[in-house]
Structures are given as structure tokens and as C-alpha cells.
Amino acid sequence: MIYIIGMACMTGTLSAQTVVDYSTFEQKVLDYSQTLKQSVAQRTAMQKAMKAAKTAFFPAVDATGSYQYRINKYEMDFGGMAVPMEHDSYSAEVGVSQPVYAGGSIYHNYKASQIQTRMADKSVDLTTDNIIYAAEASYWGTAAQKEMYETMCQYVRIIEQLTKVLQDKYDDGYISKTDLIQMQTRLKEAELQRSGSYQSYQVALQNMNVLMGLEPLAEMDLTDSISTVLPMPAFIGAETALNVRPDYAISQLDVDYQKRQVSLAAAKYNPSLSIGFKETWGTQMLNISGETMFNSNVYASIKLPIFHWGARFKSTAAQKAVLLGKQYALQDKQDQISKEVAKAWTALTENTRQISIAEENCKLAEENLDLNTFSYTEGKLTILDVLSAQLTWIQAYTNLIQSYYEQKIALADYRKATGIRYLGQK
């Protein structure tokens, strides 16, 4: 916009700076983010855990071996005839077992792992969403600090020019020392404000560098100014937002996961059946000669829980209570999202409207400063009128920059509240 001061105070270092626009900055932040990498690693872990849970459906093959050496001499008595026993005993066994029915524990455990995998996937989306929001806040906050610094530079130049005029008038005896001192004081105040603004701008740049994985003091400049006009989104209702918000999807999956936990709690007390085959090779149980032999076994194992002092009922009741809490949390999340969407839309529309008001105010402040300065030099107004007009000028531009910044943040809030990014991605 024409009202924002676009002249940097320090241009000698721009040639050595890295220039970034918002899109480039966002991508660099996403590429470097350690938080996002952690989230992706957790998703990979959940995917591997799901595959591990699936293997419980398949037959398991195990091999075991044992060796025993009896130190003391031992003889087995067979009706008055003592037969010495071998000192060495050993065996090797290979077995195949297949669960036929495990009370539903294998099935529900696998389904629970699938839900955890989907939750981890949505967590990556949520982490990405938060990082993009943080990048937006950082970029536009820095852009606002940059514009504020440049505006303060212009403010100082305006006061410097008038101070020089007053110094000449004082030297010629046209004004009092009081007028000159008041303007000189205002100049020093403006220089202090400029210094503080520059410090805030540099700190903001350092934070941006850290987000991109660069050295904090690396030279950088921004392409997109705080006054850059961004496309305005259409209104999206809370219902649409619920379908795409990753945090709401996580809450839904959390309820589904807890339902599986209720089933798993009950599965521990259901009947279970497994079958298998074992092949054993080794010395005989009564190892007299040390000879070895093969022994094949087919088996079936069944377990029927009968009485556990009400443990089944109490365990499932505890998990159902947790499930009820998850369902309440889901409803609370739905209400929260509805409020966020409504609040974000209201803020976006009002902040956009406030920009026009702030721009008109800057026009008036410019004209007021010019008229008061001219009238003072003509002897029609006092120095206090000029000082007041200067304050009005800097306040008007400060309000304009703040309006631009708040509108950018309101847009980021609305995108996050409605899940617009995920609508675009999908």
C-alpha cells in the first residue's frame, strides 16, 4: 500500500543477504523442523507395531534346547538291580503353534494398532499444521517489525529536517530556545524508539533463521511486506472443518481405540484354544545308555476361565468409564472447533475492514502534520501543535502496521480453524 514507508535505513548489507518470500520460508521451516521429523518417526514406529501385531494371526515356530550334566553318580534301582545313569542329558525341540481362538485378544489388539497408526498419521498432519501456523506468525511478525523500523527511520528523518529548520531560525533569532529544545528532545525520543524497533526487528530475524536451521546472525531480508495482499478465503462452516481438522480426527480415533480397550479387557476372560505340533530329539527321560531318539507330539490346548472374583466385570467397567471420558472429550473438541471457526471468521472480516480505516487515518495524519508544520513556520501555531501532529503521525502508521499484522494473523487463525490447508492438499 502507498502509506507504508518502504525505504530501509541500512541498505549497505542487502547485497549479502538471503532474500526469502513467505512460501520459501514456510517450506524451509517444514524441511528443517525437528518436531515434524519426530512426528514422522513416531508414525513409522506405529506402522511397524501394526505389522508386528498382525503376525499374531499366523503360526509361530519356536526352537528350544537344553543340556544337563549330573555331577554326582546316580544309580536307578530296578527291583534290587542297580543300573547306573548317564551323567549327560540333552534335548532339542522344534514346535509349531497356531492360535485358533484367543478370546478376541489378537483381533482387537491388531485393530487397536491400526487405529494407533491412523492416529500417528493424523498427528503428522497436526504437527505440520502447527508448524505452518508458527511459520506464518514468525514471518508476518518479522515483516511488521521491519516495516515498523523503516517507519521509525522516516519519523526520525521528519523530525531531523524540522530540527534543522528550527536551529536555523533560532540562530537567526526568530524562535525561542524553548521551541528548539522541545524539538531536540522529541528527536532523541524518536532515535531511542528507532533503536528499540531495530532491536526487535533483528531478534525477529534471528528467530526466523533458527526456524530454518540457519545461524541466528545469518543475513536475511524479506520479499513479502506486511502490506502484501493475500487472497481472502470463503466462509467455511464448522461442519466442514470437523471433516478435515486433524485434531478432531485424532479425538474420534481416540474413542475408537478406547472401544478396543474395552473389548481387550473382556477378551482376557474368554475361552481360548490353540493347536500345535512338536518334534523333540534328545536323550530319553531315563538316560541309561545315552542313546537319543525322536519324539513327535500333536497337541491342543484350551483354557476356560471360570471364576476370578468379578475381575472381568471390574476391568471392563473401568475401561468403559475411560471410554465415556473420551466421548465427552470428543464433544468438547467439537464445541471448541465451532467456536474457533466463528471467532476466526469474525476476526478476519473485522481486521480486514480496519485496514481501510487505518489507511484513511494515515492520510489525515499526513495532512495534519504538513499543515501544522507549515502553520508553525508561518507563526500561526505553537510548537506544541507540531509535536502533537508528530505523535498523531507515528501513531497512525503504527496502527496501520498493527492492522496489517492482525489481519495476517487472523487469516492464519482462520486457515488453522477450518483446516483449509488439508482441503487444498486433498
C-alpha positions in Angstrom: 0.0 0.0 0.0 1.2 3.6 -0.7 1.0 4.5 3.0 3.7 2.1 4.2 7.2 3.5 4.3 9.3 1.3 2.0 12.8 2.8 2.5 15.3 0.9 4.6 17.6 2.8 6.9 20.5 0.5 6.3 21.0 -0.7 2.7 24.7 -1.4 2.7 24.3 -5.0 3.7 21.4 -6.0 1.5 23.7 -7.5 -1.2 24.9 -10.1 1.2 21.5 -11.1 2.5 19.4 -14.1 1.7 16.1 -12.9 0.4 13.1 -15.1 1.2 9.4 -14.8 0.5 6.7 -16.4 2.7 6.3 -19.6 0.6 10.0 -20.3 0.5 10.3 -19.6 4.3 7.4 -22.0 5.1 9.0 -24.8 3.0 12.4 -24.3 4.6 10.8 -24.4 8.1 9.0 -27.7 7.2 12.1 -29.2 5.8 14.2 -28.4 8.9 11.6 -28.9 11.7 12.9 -31.4 14.2 9.4 -31.6 15.7 8.0 -32.8 12.4 10.7 -35.3 12.0 9.9 -36.7 15.4 6.3 -37.0 14.5 7.1 -38.8 11.3 9.4 -41.2 13.2 6.6 -41.9 15.6 4.3 -42.7 12.7 6.9 -45.1 11.3 7.1 -46.8 14.7 3.3 -47.2 14.8 3.3 -48.7 11.3 5.9 -51.2 12.3 4.0 -52.0 15.5 0.8 -52.7 13.5 2.7 -55.1 11.2 4.1 -56.9 14.3 0.6 -57.2 15.8 -0.6 -58.8 12.6 1.9 -61.6 12.9 0.0 -63.0 15.9 -2.6 -64.4 13.5 0.0 -66.7 11.9 1.6 -69.9 13.1 4.6 -69.5 15.3 7.7 -71.7 15.0 10.0 -72.0 18.1 13.1 -74.0 18.8 14.4 -74.7 22.2 17.3 -76.8 23.5 18.6 -77.9 26.9 21.7 -79.6 28.3 22.2 -81.0 31.8 25.2 -82.7 33.4 24.7 -84.6 36.7 27.8 -84.2 38.8 27.1 -86.9 41.3 27.0 -90.6 40.4 23.4 -91.9 40.3 22.1 -95.4 40.0 18.4 -96.3 39.3 17.1 -99.2 41.4 15.0 -101.7 39.3 13.8 -104.3 41.9 17.1 -104.8 43.5 19.2 -104.3 40.4 21.1 -101.0 40.4 21.5 -99.5 36.9 24.0 -96.6 36.6 22.5 -93.5 34.9 24.4 -91.4 32.3 25.7 -88.0 33.5 24.7 -86.2 30.3 21.1 -85.4 29.3 20.2 -83.1 26.4 17.3 -82.4 24.1 16.3 -80.2 21.2 12.7 -79.3 20.3 11.0 -77.6 17.4 7.4 -76.7 17.7 4.7 -75.1 15.6 1.7 -73.5 17.4 -1.4 -71.9 15.9 -3.9 -69.9 17.9 -7.4 -71.0 16.8 -9.3 -68.6 19.1 -7.8 -66.3 21.7 -10.9 -64.8 23.1 -10.7 -61.9 20.6 -7.5 -60.5 22.1 -5.4 -61.0 18.9 -8.1 -59.4 16.7 -8.8 -56.5 18.9 -5.1 -55.9 19.5 -4.5 -55.7 15.8 -7.4 -53.4 15.3 -6.1 -51.2 18.1 -2.7 -51.0 16.4 -4.4 -50.0 13.2 -6.2 -47.1 15.0 -2.9 -46.0 16.6 -1.3 -45.9 13.1 -4.1 -43.7 11.8 -3.7 -41.5 14.9 0.0 -41.2 14.2 -0.7 -40.2 10.6 -3.1 -37.5 11.8 -0.6 -36.4 14.3 1.9 -35.7 11.5 -0.9 -33.6 9.8 -1.5 -31.8 13.1 2.2 -31.1 13.7 2.5 -29.8 10.1 -0.5 -27.5 10.7 1.1 -26.1 13.9 4.5 -25.6 12.2 2.9 -23.8 9.3 1.0 -21.6 11.7 4.1 -20.8 13.6 5.9 -20.0 10.4 3.2 -17.6 9.4 3.2 -15.9 12.7 7.0 -15.6 12.6 7.2 -14.3 9.0 4.5 -11.7 9.3 5.6 -10.7 12.8 9.1 -10.1 11.4 7.6 -8.2 8.4 5.7 -6.0 10.8 8.9 -5.3 12.8 10.7 -4.5 9.6 8.0 -2.0 8.5 7.9 -0.5 11.9 11.7 0.0 11.9 11.5 1.7 8.5 8.6 3.8 9.6 10.6 4.9 12.7 13.5 5.8 10.4 11.2 8.0 8.4 9.9 9.5 11.6 13.4 10.4 12.7 14.1 12.0 9.3 11.0 14.1 9.5 12.0 15.4 13.0 15.6 15.9 11.9 14.6 18.1 9.0 12.3 20.2 11.2 15.0 20.4 13.9 17.5 21.7 11.3 15.0 24.4 10.3 14.4 25.4 13.9 18.1 25.5 14.5 18.5 28.0 11.7 15.6 30.1 12.9 17.0 30.1 16.4 20.4 31.2 15.1 18.6 34.0 13.3 16.7 35.0 16.4 13.2 34.1 15.1 12.2 31.5 17.7 12.9 30.9 21.4 15.3 28.4 22.8 12.3 26.6 24.3 11.0 25.6 20.9 14.3 24.3 19.8 14.9 22.3 22.9 11.5 20.7 22.7 12.1 19.6 19.2 15.6 18.3 20.0 14.1 16.3 22.9 11.5 14.9 20.5 14.3 13.9 18.1 16.2 12.0 20.8 13.0 10.2 21.8 12.4 9.2 18.2 16.0 7.9 17.9 15.5 5.8 21.0 12.3 4.4 19.6 14.1 3.7 16.3 16.9 1.8 18.2 14.3 -0.3 20.1 12.5 -1.0 16.9 15.7 -2.1 15.2 16.5 -4.4 18.1 13.0 -6.1 17.9 13.4 -6.5 14.1 16.8 -8.1 14.4 15.6 -10.5 17.1 12.7 -11.5 14.9 15.1 -12.2 12.0 17.2 -14.4 14.3 14.2 -16.4 15.3 13.3 -16.9 11.6 16.9 -18.1 10.9 16.6 -20.7 13.8 13.3 -22.0 12.4 15.0 -22.6 9.1 18.0 -24.3 10.7 20.4 -21.4 9.9 22.8 -19.5 12.1 20.8 -16.8 14.1 23.0 -14.0 12.8 22.8 -15.0 9.2 21.9 -12.1 6.9 18.4 -12.3 5.6 15.7 -10.0 4.1 12.0 -10.5 3.4 10.4 -10.2 0.0 6.8 -10.1 1.1 6.0 -7.0 3.1 3.4 -6.7 5.9 1.1 -4.9 3.4 1.1 -7.8 0.9 -2.4 -8.5 -0.2 -3.3 -12.2 0.3 -6.3 -13.9 -1.2 -9.3 -14.0 1.1 -10.9 -17.4 1.7 -14.7 -18.0 1.5 -16.7 -18.8 4.6 -16.4 -22.4 5.8 -18.8 -23.7 8.4 -17.8 -25.8 11.4 -19.2 -29.0 9.9 -16.8 -28.8 7.0 -13.9 -28.0 9.4 -14.8 -31.1 11.5 -14.3 -33.3 8.5 -10.8 -32.1 7.9 -9.3 -31.0 11.2 -6.6 -33.5 12.2 -7.0 -32.8 15.9 -10.8 -33.7 15.7 -9.9 -36.9 13.7 -7.5 -37.8 16.5 -10.2 -37.4 19.1 -12.5 -39.6 17.0 -9.8 -42.3 16.7 -9.1 -42.0 20.4 -12.7 -43.0 21.1 -12.4 -45.9 18.7 -9.2 -47.0 20.3 -10.7 -47.0 23.7 -13.6 -49.2 22.5 -11.0 -51.7 21.5 -9.5 -51.5 25.0 -12.9 -52.4 26.4 -13.0 -55.5 24.2 -9.5 -56.4 25.1 -10.3 -56.2 28.8 -13.1 -58.7 28.3 -11.0 -60.9 26.0 -8.7 -61.9 28.8 -11.6 -63.8 30.4 -12.9 -65.5 27.3 -12.1 -69.1 26.4 -9.0 -69.7 24.2 -7.9 -72.6 22.0 -4.6 -73.3 20.3 -3.2 -76.3 18.5 0.4 -77.3 17.7 3.0 -79.8 16.8 6.3 -80.6 18.5 9.3 -82.6 17.3 11.8 -83.4 20.1 15.2 -85.1 19.8 17.5 -86.0 22.6 18.3 -88.5 25.3 15.5 -90.5 26.9 13.9 -89.4 30.2 15.6 -92.3 31.9 19.0 -91.9 30.4 20.7 -95.3 30.9 22.6 -95.8 27.7 22.9 -92.2 26.4 21.1 -93.1 23.2 19.0 -90.4 21.5 15.5 -90.6 20.0 12.9 -88.6 18.1 9.6 -87.9 19.7 6.6 -86.3 17.8 3.6 -84.8 19.5 0.4 -83.1 18.3 -1.4 -81.2 20.9 -4.5 -79.0 21.5 -4.7 -76.5 24.4 -7.9 -75.0 25.7 -8.4 -72.5 28.6 -11.8 -71.8 30.2 -11.7 -69.0 32.8 -14.3 -69.8 35.4 -14.1 -67.7 38.5 -11.9 -64.6 39.0 -13.8 -62.7 41.7 -15.5 -60.4 39.3 -12.3 -59.3 37.6 -13.9 -59.4 34.1 -16.7 -57.1 35.1 -14.5 -54.7 37.0 -11.9 -54.5 34.3 -14.4 -53.8 31.6 -16.2 -51.3 33.8 -13.0 -49.4 34.3 -12.3 -49.2 30.6 -15.9 -48.2 29.8 -15.5 -45.3 32.3 -12.4 -44.2 30.4 -14.4 -44.5 27.1 -17.1 -42.3 28.5 -14.5 -39.6 29.3 -13.1 -39.9 25.7 -16.6 -39.4 24.3 -17.1 -36.3 26.4 -13.7 -35.0 25.2 -14.8 -35.6 21.6 -17.9 -33.5 22.1 -15.9 -30.8 23.8 -13.5 -30.8 20.9 -16.4 -30.3 18.5 -17.7 -27.4 20.5 -14.2 -25.9 20.7 -13.8 -26.1 16.9 -17.2 -24.5 16.3 -16.1 -21.5 18.5 -12.7 -21.3 16.8 -14.2 -21.1 13.3 -16.8 -18.5 14.3 -14.2 -16.4 16.2 -11.6 -16.6 13.5 -14.1 -15.6 10.7 -15.3 -12.6 12.8 -11.7 -11.5 13.5 -10.7 -11.9 9.8 -13.6 -9.8 8.5 -13.2 -7.1 11.1 -9.4 -6.8 10.8 -9.7 -6.6 7.1 -12.2 -3.7 7.5 -10.0 -2.0 10.0 -7.2 -1.8 7.4 -9.2 0.7 5.3 -9.9 2.8 8.4 -6.2 2.8 9.3 -5.2 3.8 5.8 -7.6 6.8 5.8 -6.3 7.8 9.2 -2.7 7.8 7.8 -3.9 10.2 5.1 -5.3 12.5 7.6 -2.3 12.3 9.9 0.0 13.1 6.9 -2.1 16.2 6.0 -2.3 17.3 9.6 1.4 17.1 10.1 2.1 19.1 6.9 -0.5 21.8 7.8 0.7 22.1 11.4 4.4 22.3 10.4 3.7 24.9 7.7 1.4 26.9 10.1 4.1 26.9 12.8 6.8 28.1 10.4 4.4 30.9 9.5 3.9 31.8 13.1 0.2 30.8 13.3 0.6 27.8 15.6 2.8 26.9 18.6 5.5 24.2 18.7 3.1 22.1 20.8 0.7 21.8 17.9 3.6 20.4 15.8 4.7 18.0 18.4 1.1 16.8 18.8 0.9 16.3 15.0 4.1 14.3 15.0 2.7 11.9 17.7 -0.5 11.6 15.7 1.5 10.7 12.6 3.6 8.0 14.2 0.6 6.6 16.0 -1.4 6.4 12.8 1.3 4.5 11.0 1.8 2.2 14.0 -1.9 1.5 13.9 -1.8 0.7 10.2 1.1 -1.7 10.6 -0.6 -3.4 13.5 -3.8 -3.7 11.4 -1.9 -5.4 8.6 -0.3 -7.7 11.1 -3.5 -8.6 12.9 -5.2 -9.3 9.6 -2.4 -11.7 8.5 -2.6 -13.5 11.9 -6.4 -13.6 11.6 -6.1 -15.2 8.2 -3.7 -17.8 9.7 -6.1 -18.4 12.6 -9.0 -19.0 10.1 -7.0 -21.4 8.0 -6.0 -23.4 11.0 -9.5 -23.3 12.5 -11.1 -24.5 9.2 -8.4 -26.9 8.0 -8.2 -25.1 4.7 -4.7 -26.5 4.1 -5.9 -30.0 4.2 -8.8 -29.3 1.9 -6.2 -28.0 -0.6 -3.9 -30.9 -0.1 -6.6 -33.5 -0.6 
